[in-house]
Amino acid sequence: MKAPMRLFTGLDLPAEVVRNLEQLLRQLRPAARIGWSPPANLHITTKFIGEWPEQRLGELQQALTSLPARPLIPVHVRKVGFFPNPHSPRNFWCGIDAPGLPELAADTGRATAALGIPVEKRDFSPHLTLARIKERLDLQPLREAIAAQPSLEFGEFTAGSFFLYRSQLHPTGSVYTKLAEFPFSK
């Protein structure tokens, strides 16, 4: 029997936004020894599915295809911050302002719940994980490097679909593969 796949749904970022974030990360990386995300891995997660049996992949894709049609979603990538708070951070993130995205996440949650995938208890908070912070460090140099940025606007785009991704853990980090695309208009 095959091992289950680790899956999630999300939005892809256009190359221009990734380039802008790459530039930011190049400038911030020297300021903190934390687990920086590779820019190629940046995406906006709409639903973490977790372990899913490969033999049920078609069933999951059918559920995601059944989401209601929706208009294009304007996405604005800007600002940075820390989860859960600046004093005891676990994640360093970039903000996402995207009217319509919470509804997409809710619809995805309902469609996957019908297959037995747990519904997310926390409110949907769209973001890009720029780095994970595993230990307590002095992040003042990072805060100063952020304050020195001329702009915290990283671009905008219009999303017309979302993707089902597979996440595979490797010694060098996670590798994300797009398995399927789901357009908003039917």
mmCIF file of the C-alpha atoms, coordinates in Angstrom:
data_MODEL
# 
_entry.id   MODEL 
# 
loop_
_atom_site.group_PDB 
_atom_site.id 
_atom_site.type_symbol 
_atom_site.label_atom_id 
_atom_site.label_alt_id 
_atom_site.label_comp_id 
_atom_site.label_asym_id 
_atom_site.label_entity_id 
_atom_site.label_seq_id 
_atom_site.pdbx_PDB_ins_code 
_atom_site.Cartn_x 
_atom_site.Cartn_y 
_atom_site.Cartn_z 
_atom_site.occupancy 
_atom_site.B_iso_or_equiv 
_atom_site.pdbx_formal_charge 
_atom_site.auth_seq_id 
_atom_site.auth_comp_id 
_atom_site.auth_asym_id 
_atom_site.auth_atom_id 
_atom_site.pdbx_PDB_model_num 
ATOM 1   C CA . MET A 1 1   ? 0.000   0.000  0.000   1.00 0.00 ? 1   MET A CA 1 
ATOM 2   C CA . LYS A 1 2   ? 1.298   3.430  -0.915  1.00 0.00 ? 2   LYS A CA 1 
ATOM 3   C CA . ALA A 1 3   ? 2.058   6.010  1.774   1.00 0.00 ? 3   ALA A CA 1 
ATOM 4   C CA . PRO A 1 4   ? -0.467  8.856  1.947   1.00 0.00 ? 4   PRO A CA 1 
ATOM 5   C CA . MET A 1 5   ? 0.313   12.143 0.191   1.00 0.00 ? 5   MET A CA 1 
ATOM 6   C CA . ARG A 1 6   ? 0.608   15.408 2.142   1.00 0.00 ? 6   ARG A CA 1 
ATOM 7   C CA . LEU A 1 7   ? -1.676  17.898 0.382   1.00 0.00 ? 7   LEU A CA 1 
ATOM 8   C CA . PHE A 1 8   ? -2.924  21.489 0.534   1.00 0.00 ? 8   PHE A CA 1 
ATOM 9   C CA . THR A 1 9   ? -4.738  23.961 -1.706  1.00 0.00 ? 9   THR A CA 1 
ATOM 10  C CA . GLY A 1 10  ? -3.556  27.451 -2.477  1.00 0.00 ? 10  GLY A CA 1 
ATOM 11  C CA . LEU A 1 11  ? -2.841  30.267 -4.880  1.00 0.00 ? 11  LEU A CA 1 
ATOM 12  C CA . ASP A 1 12  ? 0.331   30.500 -6.900  1.00 0.00 ? 12  ASP A CA 1 
ATOM 13  C CA . LEU A 1 13  ? 2.324   33.739 -7.053  1.00 0.00 ? 13  LEU A CA 1 
ATOM 14  C CA . PRO A 1 14  ? 3.297   35.394 -10.346 1.00 0.00 ? 14  PRO A CA 1 
ATOM 15  C CA . ALA A 1 15  ? 7.023   35.654 -11.133 1.00 0.00 ? 15  ALA A CA 1 
ATOM 16  C CA . GLU A 1 16  ? 7.123   39.437 -10.541 1.00 0.00 ? 16  GLU A CA 1 
ATOM 17  C CA . VAL A 1 17  ? 5.822   39.100 -6.958  1.00 0.00 ? 17  VAL A CA 1 
ATOM 18  C CA . VAL A 1 18  ? 8.277   36.240 -6.298  1.00 0.00 ? 18  VAL A CA 1 
ATOM 19  C CA . ARG A 1 19  ? 11.147  38.434 -7.612  1.00 0.00 ? 19  ARG A CA 1 
ATOM 20  C CA . ASN A 1 20  ? 10.115  41.287 -5.302  1.00 0.00 ? 20  ASN A CA 1 
ATOM 21  C CA . LEU A 1 21  ? 10.001  38.910 -2.319  1.00 0.00 ? 21  LEU A CA 1 
ATOM 22  C CA . GLU A 1 22  ? 13.368  37.374 -3.328  1.00 0.00 ? 22  GLU A CA 1 
ATOM 23  C CA . GLN A 1 23  ? 14.868  40.853 -3.198  1.00 0.00 ? 23  GLN A CA 1 
ATOM 24  C CA . LEU A 1 24  ? 13.372  41.423 0.276   1.00 0.00 ? 24  LEU A CA 1 
ATOM 25  C CA . LEU A 1 25  ? 14.666  38.066 1.540   1.00 0.00 ? 25  LEU A CA 1 
ATOM 26  C CA . ARG A 1 26  ? 18.174  38.768 0.166   1.00 0.00 ? 26  ARG A CA 1 
ATOM 27  C CA . GLN A 1 27  ? 18.238  41.953 2.226   1.00 0.00 ? 27  GLN A CA 1 
ATOM 28  C CA . LEU A 1 28  ? 16.747  40.445 5.413   1.00 0.00 ? 28  LEU A CA 1 
ATOM 29  C CA . ARG A 1 29  ? 18.481  37.019 5.559   1.00 0.00 ? 29  ARG A CA 1 
ATOM 30  C CA . PRO A 1 30  ? 21.785  38.319 6.990   1.00 0.00 ? 30  PRO A CA 1 
ATOM 31  C CA . ALA A 1 31  ? 19.862  39.964 9.871   1.00 0.00 ? 31  ALA A CA 1 
ATOM 32  C CA . ALA A 1 32  ? 18.571  36.719 11.444  1.00 0.00 ? 32  ALA A CA 1 
ATOM 33  C CA . ARG A 1 33  ? 19.563  33.062 11.528  1.00 0.00 ? 33  ARG A CA 1 
ATOM 34  C CA . ILE A 1 34  ? 16.055  31.653 11.132  1.00 0.00 ? 34  ILE A CA 1 
ATOM 35  C CA . GLY A 1 35  ? 14.455  29.097 8.788   1.00 0.00 ? 35  GLY A CA 1 
ATOM 36  C CA . TRP A 1 36  ? 13.978  31.211 5.661   1.00 0.00 ? 36  TRP A CA 1 
ATOM 37  C CA . SER A 1 37  ? 11.539  29.902 3.034   1.00 0.00 ? 37  SER A CA 1 
ATOM 38  C CA . PRO A 1 38  ? 12.896  29.395 -0.490  1.00 0.00 ? 38  PRO A CA 1 
ATOM 39  C CA . PRO A 1 39  ? 11.150  32.008 -2.680  1.00 0.00 ? 39  PRO A CA 1 
ATOM 40  C CA . ALA A 1 40  ? 10.132  29.275 -5.157  1.00 0.00 ? 40  ALA A CA 1 
ATOM 41  C CA . ASN A 1 41  ? 8.051   27.680 -2.357  1.00 0.00 ? 41  ASN A CA 1 
ATOM 42  C CA . LEU A 1 42  ? 6.030   30.807 -1.564  1.00 0.00 ? 42  LEU A CA 1 
ATOM 43  C CA . HIS A 1 43  ? 2.281   30.371 -2.063  1.00 0.00 ? 43  HIS A CA 1 
ATOM 44  C CA . ILE A 1 44  ? -0.955  31.399 -0.348  1.00 0.00 ? 44  ILE A CA 1 
ATOM 45  C CA . THR A 1 45  ? -2.445  28.359 1.405   1.00 0.00 ? 45  THR A CA 1 
ATOM 46  C CA . THR A 1 46  ? -6.245  28.266 1.350   1.00 0.00 ? 46  THR A CA 1 
ATOM 47  C CA . LYS A 1 47  ? -6.695  24.818 2.954   1.00 0.00 ? 47  LYS A CA 1 
ATOM 48  C CA . PHE A 1 48  ? -4.244  22.431 4.599   1.00 0.00 ? 48  PHE A CA 1 
ATOM 49  C CA . ILE A 1 49  ? -5.530  18.943 3.839   1.00 0.00 ? 49  ILE A CA 1 
ATOM 50  C CA . GLY A 1 50  ? -2.723  16.896 5.377   1.00 0.00 ? 50  GLY A CA 1 
ATOM 51  C CA . GLU A 1 51  ? -2.195  13.194 4.767   1.00 0.00 ? 51  GLU A CA 1 
ATOM 52  C CA . TRP A 1 52  ? -4.463  11.864 2.015   1.00 0.00 ? 52  TRP A CA 1 
ATOM 53  C CA . PRO A 1 53  ? -4.503  8.406  0.405   1.00 0.00 ? 53  PRO A CA 1 
ATOM 54  C CA . GLU A 1 54  ? -3.350  8.492  -3.222  1.00 0.00 ? 54  GLU A CA 1 
ATOM 55  C CA . GLN A 1 55  ? -6.125  6.067  -4.247  1.00 0.00 ? 55  GLN A CA 1 
ATOM 56  C CA . ARG A 1 56  ? -8.689  8.717  -3.142  1.00 0.00 ? 56  ARG A CA 1 
ATOM 57  C CA . LEU A 1 57  ? -7.064  11.578 -5.094  1.00 0.00 ? 57  LEU A CA 1 
ATOM 58  C CA . GLY A 1 58  ? -9.809  11.559 -7.770  1.00 0.00 ? 58  GLY A CA 1 
ATOM 59  C CA . GLU A 1 59  ? -12.487 11.881 -5.086  1.00 0.00 ? 59  GLU A CA 1 
ATOM 60  C CA . LEU A 1 60  ? -10.699 14.905 -3.588  1.00 0.00 ? 60  LEU A CA 1 
ATOM 61  C CA . GLN A 1 61  ? -10.250 16.531 -7.010  1.00 0.00 ? 61  GLN A CA 1 
ATOM 62  C CA . GLN A 1 62  ? -13.960 16.004 -7.747  1.00 0.00 ? 62  GLN A CA 1 
ATOM 63  C CA . ALA A 1 63  ? -14.877 17.738 -4.467  1.00 0.00 ? 63  ALA A CA 1 
ATOM 64  C CA . LEU A 1 64  ? -12.615 20.699 -5.340  1.00 0.00 ? 64  LEU A CA 1 
ATOM 65  C CA . THR A 1 65  ? -14.064 20.902 -8.867  1.00 0.00 ? 65  THR A CA 1 
ATOM 66  C CA . SER A 1 66  ? -17.532 21.232 -7.292  1.00 0.00 ? 66  SER A CA 1 
ATOM 67  C CA . LEU A 1 67  ? -16.749 24.585 -5.604  1.00 0.00 ? 67  LEU A CA 1 
ATOM 68  C CA . PRO A 1 68  ? -19.110 27.330 -6.766  1.00 0.00 ? 68  PRO A CA 1 
ATOM 69  C CA . ALA A 1 69  ? -17.954 29.623 -9.580  1.00 0.00 ? 69  ALA A CA 1 
ATOM 70  C CA . ARG A 1 70  ? -16.634 32.963 -8.356  1.00 0.00 ? 70  ARG A CA 1 
ATOM 71  C CA . PRO A 1 71  ? -15.244 36.184 -9.762  1.00 0.00 ? 71  PRO A CA 1 
ATOM 72  C CA . LEU A 1 72  ? -11.504 36.748 -10.136 1.00 0.00 ? 72  LEU A CA 1 
ATOM 73  C CA . ILE A 1 73  ? -9.799  37.632 -6.844  1.00 0.00 ? 73  ILE A CA 1 
ATOM 74  C CA . PRO A 1 74  ? -7.581  40.732 -6.700  1.00 0.00 ? 74  PRO A CA 1 
ATOM 75  C CA . VAL A 1 75  ? -4.550  39.938 -4.532  1.00 0.00 ? 75  VAL A CA 1 
ATOM 76  C CA . HIS A 1 76  ? -2.297  42.592 -2.986  1.00 0.00 ? 76  HIS A CA 1 
ATOM 77  C CA . VAL A 1 77  ? 0.938   41.372 -1.349  1.00 0.00 ? 77  VAL A CA 1 
ATOM 78  C CA . ARG A 1 78  ? 2.224   43.813 1.265   1.00 0.00 ? 78  ARG A CA 1 
ATOM 79  C CA . LYS A 1 79  ? 3.499   44.367 4.793   1.00 0.00 ? 79  LYS A CA 1 
ATOM 80  C CA . VAL A 1 80  ? 5.288   41.900 7.032   1.00 0.00 ? 80  VAL A CA 1 
ATOM 81  C CA . GLY A 1 81  ? 4.784   40.720 10.592  1.00 0.00 ? 81  GLY A CA 1 
ATOM 82  C CA . PHE A 1 82  ? 5.160   37.956 13.146  1.00 0.00 ? 82  PHE A CA 1 
ATOM 83  C CA . PHE A 1 83  ? 2.808   35.153 14.316  1.00 0.00 ? 83  PHE A CA 1 
ATOM 84  C CA . PRO A 1 84  ? 1.527   34.752 16.924  1.00 0.00 ? 84  PRO A CA 1 
ATOM 85  C CA . ASN A 1 85  ? 3.028   38.081 18.129  1.00 0.00 ? 85  ASN A CA 1 
ATOM 86  C CA . PRO A 1 86  ? 6.251   40.113 17.836  1.00 0.00 ? 86  PRO A CA 1 
ATOM 87  C CA . HIS A 1 87  ? 7.431   39.172 21.380  1.00 0.00 ? 87  HIS A CA 1 
ATOM 88  C CA . SER A 1 88  ? 7.323   35.394 20.956  1.00 0.00 ? 88  SER A CA 1 
ATOM 89  C CA . PRO A 1 89  ? 7.308   34.844 17.177  1.00 0.00 ? 89  PRO A CA 1 
ATOM 90  C CA . ARG A 1 90  ? 7.099   31.421 15.513  1.00 0.00 ? 90  ARG A CA 1 
ATOM 91  C CA . ASN A 1 91  ? 6.580   32.698 11.945  1.00 0.00 ? 91  ASN A CA 1 
ATOM 92  C CA . PHE A 1 92  ? 7.690   35.729 9.980   1.00 0.00 ? 92  PHE A CA 1 
ATOM 93  C CA . TRP A 1 93  ? 5.074   36.448 7.315   1.00 0.00 ? 93  TRP A CA 1 
ATOM 94  C CA . CYS A 1 94  ? 4.081   38.714 4.460   1.00 0.00 ? 94  CYS A CA 1 
ATOM 95  C CA . GLY A 1 95  ? 0.497   39.968 4.386   1.00 0.00 ? 95  GLY A CA 1 
ATOM 96  C CA . ILE A 1 96  ? -2.143  39.238 1.766   1.00 0.00 ? 96  ILE A CA 1 
ATOM 97  C CA . ASP A 1 97  ? -5.065  41.561 1.105   1.00 0.00 ? 97  ASP A CA 1 
ATOM 98  C CA . ALA A 1 98  ? -7.493  39.678 -1.137  1.00 0.00 ? 98  ALA A CA 1 
ATOM 99  C CA . PRO A 1 99  ? -11.257 40.303 -0.988  1.00 0.00 ? 99  PRO A CA 1 
ATOM 100 C CA . GLY A 1 100 ? -12.965 37.016 -1.854  1.00 0.00 ? 100 GLY A CA 1 
ATOM 101 C CA . LEU A 1 101 ? -10.147 34.800 -0.598  1.00 0.00 ? 101 LEU A CA 1 
ATOM 102 C CA . PRO A 1 102 ? -11.779 34.027 2.799   1.00 0.00 ? 102 PRO A CA 1 
ATOM 103 C CA . GLU A 1 103 ? -14.886 32.850 0.910   1.00 0.00 ? 103 GLU A CA 1 
ATOM 104 C CA . LEU A 1 104 ? -12.743 30.584 -1.294  1.00 0.00 ? 104 LEU A CA 1 
ATOM 105 C CA . ALA A 1 105 ? -11.108 29.133 1.830   1.00 0.00 ? 105 ALA A CA 1 
ATOM 106 C CA . ALA A 1 106 ? -14.517 28.591 3.473   1.00 0.00 ? 106 ALA A CA 1 
ATOM 107 C CA . ASP A 1 107 ? -15.936 26.896 0.353   1.00 0.00 ? 107 ASP A CA 1 
ATOM 108 C CA . THR A 1 108 ? -12.823 24.681 0.141   1.00 0.00 ? 108 THR A CA 1 
ATOM 109 C CA . GLY A 1 109 ? -13.209 23.805 3.823   1.00 0.00 ? 109 GLY A CA 1 
ATOM 110 C CA . ARG A 1 110 ? -16.859 22.813 3.326   1.00 0.00 ? 110 ARG A CA 1 
ATOM 111 C CA . ALA A 1 111 ? -16.106 20.709 0.223   1.00 0.00 ? 111 ALA A CA 1 
ATOM 112 C CA . THR A 1 112 ? -13.249 18.850 1.938   1.00 0.00 ? 112 THR A CA 1 
ATOM 113 C CA . ALA A 1 113 ? -15.176 18.417 5.221   1.00 0.00 ? 113 ALA A CA 1 
ATOM 114 C CA . ALA A 1 114 ? -17.696 16.327 3.265   1.00 0.00 ? 114 ALA A CA 1 
ATOM 115 C CA . LEU A 1 115 ? -14.783 13.901 2.638   1.00 0.00 ? 115 LEU A CA 1 
ATOM 116 C CA . GLY A 1 116 ? -13.884 13.755 6.331   1.00 0.00 ? 116 GLY A CA 1 
ATOM 117 C CA . ILE A 1 117 ? -11.077 16.338 6.308   1.00 0.00 ? 117 ILE A CA 1 
ATOM 118 C CA . PRO A 1 118 ? -11.207 18.351 9.555   1.00 0.00 ? 118 PRO A CA 1 
ATOM 119 C CA . VAL A 1 119 ? -12.529 21.907 9.342   1.00 0.00 ? 119 VAL A CA 1 
ATOM 120 C CA . GLU A 1 120 ? -10.011 24.586 10.357  1.00 0.00 ? 120 GLU A CA 1 
ATOM 121 C CA . LYS A 1 121 ? -10.878 25.955 13.824  1.00 0.00 ? 121 LYS A CA 1 
ATOM 122 C CA . ARG A 1 122 ? -8.929  29.203 13.485  1.00 0.00 ? 122 ARG A CA 1 
ATOM 123 C CA . ASP A 1 123 ? -10.089 32.147 11.388  1.00 0.00 ? 123 ASP A CA 1 
ATOM 124 C CA . PHE A 1 124 ? -8.602  32.183 7.894   1.00 0.00 ? 124 PHE A CA 1 
ATOM 125 C CA . SER A 1 125 ? -5.608  34.527 7.836   1.00 0.00 ? 125 SER A CA 1 
ATOM 126 C CA . PRO A 1 126 ? -4.053  34.710 4.352   1.00 0.00 ? 126 PRO A CA 1 
ATOM 127 C CA . HIS A 1 127 ? -0.274  35.171 4.407   1.00 0.00 ? 127 HIS A CA 1 
ATOM 128 C CA . LEU A 1 128 ? 3.013   33.995 2.944   1.00 0.00 ? 128 LEU A CA 1 
ATOM 129 C CA . THR A 1 129 ? 5.365   32.282 5.395   1.00 0.00 ? 129 THR A CA 1 
ATOM 130 C CA . LEU A 1 130 ? 8.716   33.988 4.787   1.00 0.00 ? 130 LEU A CA 1 
ATOM 131 C CA . ALA A 1 131 ? 10.502  32.177 7.643   1.00 0.00 ? 131 ALA A CA 1 
ATOM 132 C CA . ARG A 1 132 ? 9.917   29.846 10.581  1.00 0.00 ? 132 ARG A CA 1 
ATOM 133 C CA . ILE A 1 133 ? 11.440  30.744 13.937  1.00 0.00 ? 133 ILE A CA 1 
ATOM 134 C CA . LYS A 1 134 ? 12.276  27.672 15.991  1.00 0.00 ? 134 LYS A CA 1 
ATOM 135 C CA . GLU A 1 135 ? 14.192  29.223 18.889  1.00 0.00 ? 135 GLU A CA 1 
ATOM 136 C CA . ARG A 1 136 ? 14.200  32.464 20.831  1.00 0.00 ? 136 ARG A CA 1 
ATOM 137 C CA . LEU A 1 137 ? 16.603  34.896 19.190  1.00 0.00 ? 137 LEU A CA 1 
ATOM 138 C CA . ASP A 1 138 ? 17.315  38.599 19.320  1.00 0.00 ? 138 ASP A CA 1 
ATOM 139 C CA . LEU A 1 139 ? 15.313  39.746 16.322  1.00 0.00 ? 139 LEU A CA 1 
ATOM 140 C CA . GLN A 1 140 ? 16.185  43.431 16.731  1.00 0.00 ? 140 GLN A CA 1 
ATOM 141 C CA . PRO A 1 141 ? 18.594  43.327 13.744  1.00 0.00 ? 141 PRO A CA 1 
ATOM 142 C CA . LEU A 1 142 ? 15.767  41.845 11.638  1.00 0.00 ? 142 LEU A CA 1 
ATOM 143 C CA . ARG A 1 143 ? 13.326  44.538 12.830  1.00 0.00 ? 143 ARG A CA 1 
ATOM 144 C CA . GLU A 1 144 ? 15.894  47.221 11.921  1.00 0.00 ? 144 GLU A CA 1 
ATOM 145 C CA . ALA A 1 145 ? 16.438  45.656 8.473   1.00 0.00 ? 145 ALA A CA 1 
ATOM 146 C CA . ILE A 1 146 ? 12.648  45.681 7.933   1.00 0.00 ? 146 ILE A CA 1 
ATOM 147 C CA . ALA A 1 147 ? 12.397  49.323 9.043   1.00 0.00 ? 147 ALA A CA 1 
ATOM 148 C CA . ALA A 1 148 ? 15.145  50.222 6.534   1.00 0.00 ? 148 ALA A CA 1 
ATOM 149 C CA . GLN A 1 149 ? 13.112  48.882 3.572   1.00 0.00 ? 149 GLN A CA 1 
ATOM 150 C CA . PRO A 1 150 ? 11.986  51.649 1.196   1.00 0.00 ? 150 PRO A CA 1 
ATOM 151 C CA . SER A 1 151 ? 8.659   49.876 0.665   1.00 0.00 ? 151 SER A CA 1 
ATOM 152 C CA . LEU A 1 152 ? 6.726   46.902 1.993   1.00 0.00 ? 152 LEU A CA 1 
ATOM 153 C CA . GLU A 1 153 ? 4.595   46.674 -1.168  1.00 0.00 ? 153 GLU A CA 1 
ATOM 154 C CA . PHE A 1 154 ? 5.499   43.525 -3.109  1.00 0.00 ? 154 PHE A CA 1 
ATOM 155 C CA . GLY A 1 155 ? 3.006   43.572 -5.951  1.00 0.00 ? 155 GLY A CA 1 
ATOM 156 C CA . GLU A 1 156 ? -0.519  42.701 -6.917  1.00 0.00 ? 156 GLU A CA 1 
ATOM 157 C CA . PHE A 1 157 ? -2.149  40.240 -9.270  1.00 0.00 ? 157 PHE A CA 1 
ATOM 158 C CA . THR A 1 158 ? -5.512  38.780 -10.128 1.00 0.00 ? 158 THR A CA 1 
ATOM 159 C CA . ALA A 1 159 ? -6.119  35.137 -9.275  1.00 0.00 ? 159 ALA A CA 1 
ATOM 160 C CA . GLY A 1 160 ? -8.398  33.175 -11.597 1.00 0.00 ? 160 GLY A CA 1 
ATOM 161 C CA . SER A 1 161 ? -7.807  29.706 -10.169 1.00 0.00 ? 161 SER A CA 1 
ATOM 162 C CA . PHE A 1 162 ? -6.391  27.774 -7.250  1.00 0.00 ? 162 PHE A CA 1 
ATOM 163 C CA . PHE A 1 163 ? -4.224  24.656 -7.151  1.00 0.00 ? 163 PHE A CA 1 
ATOM 164 C CA . LEU A 1 164 ? -3.998  21.353 -5.335  1.00 0.00 ? 164 LEU A CA 1 
ATOM 165 C CA . TYR A 1 165 ? -0.389  20.916 -4.188  1.00 0.00 ? 165 TYR A CA 1 
ATOM 166 C CA . ARG A 1 166 ? 1.569   17.958 -2.910  1.00 0.00 ? 166 ARG A CA 1 
ATOM 167 C CA . SER A 1 167 ? 4.198   18.673 -0.253  1.00 0.00 ? 167 SER A CA 1 
ATOM 168 C CA . GLN A 1 168 ? 7.111   16.253 -0.043  1.00 0.00 ? 168 GLN A CA 1 
ATOM 169 C CA . LEU A 1 169 ? 9.643   16.566 2.760   1.00 0.00 ? 169 LEU A CA 1 
ATOM 170 C CA . HIS A 1 170 ? 13.276  16.214 1.686   1.00 0.00 ? 170 HIS A CA 1 
ATOM 171 C CA . PRO A 1 171 ? 16.493  16.716 3.664   1.00 0.00 ? 171 PRO A CA 1 
ATOM 172 C CA . THR A 1 172 ? 16.928  20.050 1.842   1.00 0.00 ? 172 THR A CA 1 
ATOM 173 C CA . GLY A 1 173 ? 13.357  21.180 2.699   1.00 0.00 ? 173 GLY A CA 1 
ATOM 174 C CA . SER A 1 174 ? 9.856   20.782 1.337   1.00 0.00 ? 174 SER A CA 1 
ATOM 175 C CA . VAL A 1 175 ? 9.212   20.403 -2.373  1.00 0.00 ? 175 VAL A CA 1 
ATOM 176 C CA . TYR A 1 176 ? 5.772   21.477 -3.624  1.00 0.00 ? 176 TYR A CA 1 
ATOM 177 C CA . THR A 1 177 ? 4.261   19.985 -6.771  1.00 0.00 ? 177 THR A CA 1 
ATOM 178 C CA . LYS A 1 178 ? 1.052   21.200 -8.421  1.00 0.00 ? 178 LYS A CA 1 
ATOM 179 C CA . LEU A 1 179 ? -1.273  18.234 -8.971  1.00 0.00 ? 179 LEU A CA 1 
ATOM 180 C CA . ALA A 1 180 ? -4.335  20.041 -10.388 1.00 0.00 ? 180 ALA A CA 1 
ATOM 181 C CA . GLU A 1 181 ? -5.670  23.512 -11.228 1.00 0.00 ? 181 GLU A CA 1 
ATOM 182 C CA . PHE A 1 182 ? -9.250  24.619 -10.467 1.00 0.00 ? 182 PHE A CA 1 
ATOM 183 C CA . PRO A 1 183 ? -10.435 27.717 -12.407 1.00 0.00 ? 183 PRO A CA 1 
ATOM 184 C CA . PHE A 1 184 ? -12.885 30.050 -10.612 1.00 0.00 ? 184 PHE A CA 1 
ATOM 185 C CA . SER A 1 185 ? -15.173 30.321 -13.640 1.00 0.00 ? 185 SER A CA 1 
ATOM 186 C CA . LYS A 1 186 ? -16.854 27.086 -14.679 1.00 0.00 ? 186 LYS A CA 1 
# 
